[in-house]
Amino acid sequence: MKTNNPTGTVLYTIEQTIKEYRKLSQKNIAAVVTDITVDQCLLLIILSKNAFLSQKEIAKLIFKDNASITRIIELMVKKNYLTRQINELDRRKYTLEITEKGTKTIELLSPVITQNRQTALAGLSLNEIETLDEILNKIIINCKN
């Protein structure tokens, strides 16, 4: 199979796909909320679904190292999207809480995120999406082994 990309592999196309989707997402997010990034938005959504995750767990979920997630959280505290308190049970850890501004931001951006996904997956059947997901998961397993 011949591909039209600099490396000649499908892996390059996967990387390009991710980058294009992130650009689309950031553009559409910024049109609604000007001071938040895709990663910050993702962090808010993850915390809203599970408030008790550690920074390490959040970092793993959004594919960031610990230093990056710490910087993201510090920025979000400064921008008043989150509050950070020392954990009463383990003083080496922090408890993160979404502020009212953070909650309103999630509400504002939920339809944007849905639209981003619909735009990216337009023209693909449910069967194609499921097949793509299976294939990508096989690649993930191959890379982990």
Residue pairs with C-beta under 8 A, 6 or more apart in sequence:
2 8
3 9
3 10
3 12
3 13
5 12
5 13
5 16
6 12
11 139
14 136
14 139
21 116
21 120
22 38
24 116
24 119
24 120
25 38
25 113
25 116
26 37
26 38
28 112
28 115
28 116
29 36
29 37
29 38
29 41
29 109
29 112
30 36
31 112
32 108
32 109
32 112
33 41
33 105
33 108
33 109
35 79
36 44
36 79
36 81
36 105
36 109
39 62
39 64
39 72
40 72
40 75
40 76
40 81
41 105
41 109
41 113
42 62
43 58
43 62
43 69
43 72
43 73
43 76
44 76
44 81
44 82
44 98
44 102
44 105
44 106
45 106
45 113
46 53
46 58
46 61
46 62
47 53
47 58
47 82
47 96
47 98
48 98
48 103
48 106
51 96
51 97
51 98
53 61
54 93
55 66
55 69
55 70
55 73
55 93
55 94
55 96
56 66
56 69
58 69
59 65
59 66
59 68
59 69
62 69
64 72
73 82
73 84
73 94
73 96
76 82
76 102
77 83
77 84
79 101
80 99
80 101
80 102
81 98
81 99
81 101
81 102
81 105
82 96
82 97
82 98
82 99
82 102
83 96
83 97
83 99
84 94
84 95
84 96
84 97
85 94
85 95
85 97
86 93
86 94
86 95
87 93
87 94
87 95
88 95
98 106
121 129
124 132
